[in-house]
Amino acid sequence: MFRLRGGGVPYRDFFLAVAVTSVVFTTVAVISVLGVFGAVVMPVPVLYYYSRLGRLPGILVFALSLAVTLIVLRGLHLQIGLVYFFLLGSLGVVLSEVLRKDWSIEKTVICCGCVLLSLGFIVLAYLSLSSGKMPWSVIETPVSAMVRENIDMYARAGVPAQHIELIRGNADQITRVLVGLFPSIALVSTVFLVWVNILEGKWLFRKKGMWYPSFGDLSLWKTFDKTIWLGIIAGIFMMIPLEGLRILGLNVLIVLLFIYMLQGLAITSFFFQRKNVPVLLRVFGYFLVFAQQFLLLIVAVVGLVDTWVDFRKLAKKSG
């Protein structure tokens, strides 16, 4: 059997890994609707093949997949955000390295999140230096374009003209607020991405009979009770009549709501397991939670109230 020199990896497995990873990358790039959802699946093939084939073959698979994706998309005359694919693929590499250490779920998520955020800030610094703009100006350009695209989308959706004009007249202010909230949005997005890919990896690795950290029963996970102090701090900042402190308070509040959303999801998972809800219904339930913002807010509120009520403990007592 042919094998990669010095790596002990069959050529067939190696090129299959490149093909699968390239197809995932290209599909996400070509089908625009998958742009956001693709972020939760793109790191998985890199994680899987990096863990299965080893470090050097895994890095080669990742690099060749990026090259193949770039060639295909240029052939289709499509633009590719290579940085986007690099960062998401890098998460697969980072996850594989960290998972081998068999740390707790908190330490694993924090470590992977810090590495991915650091890579993102390095890319942002490079873009800032190469363009001669300050970092927040680099962020402001795509945010401003996104705001304008959303306004046009609302107009096509039939939103009354007076409402569109009101939003368009405040577009610059909306952009400034979103740029100010970028730190918390980046943090929450990164942690969520890491968390989802850990769960996806757990399902895939166990299906393939490969070792994976257990992390214990994640349906019992809860944050520290003192996390509520973040809400008090956020409230104090938001009451001070200074725009900078109010933006800081909003950033803290977003992070707080995200933490309690995770706790609320753990509670949801606990009751799904307790009631033996079928897997397909569980998937549909989670889809509804993320598709409907008011349900997501309810889940976060449940997570917050759990600090005092402890729903899972009550369920065990009543069961």
Secondary structure, 3 states (H helix, E strand, C coil): CCECCCCCCEHHHHHHHHHHHHHHHHHHHHCCCHHHHHHHCCHHHHHHHHHHHCHHHHHHHHHHHHHHHHHHHHHCCCCCCHHHHHHHHHHHHHHHHHHCCCCCHHHHHHHHHHHHHHHHHHHHHHHHHHHCCCHHHHHHHHHHHHHHHHHHHHHHCCCCHHHHHHHHHCHHHHHHHHHHCHHHHHHHHHHHHHHHHHHHHHHHHHHCCCCCCCCCCHHHCCCCHHHHHHHHHHHHHHHCCCHHHHHHHHHHHHHHHHHHHHHHHHHHHHHHHHCCCCHHHHHHHHHHHHHCHHHHHHHHHHHHHHHHHCHHHHHHHHC
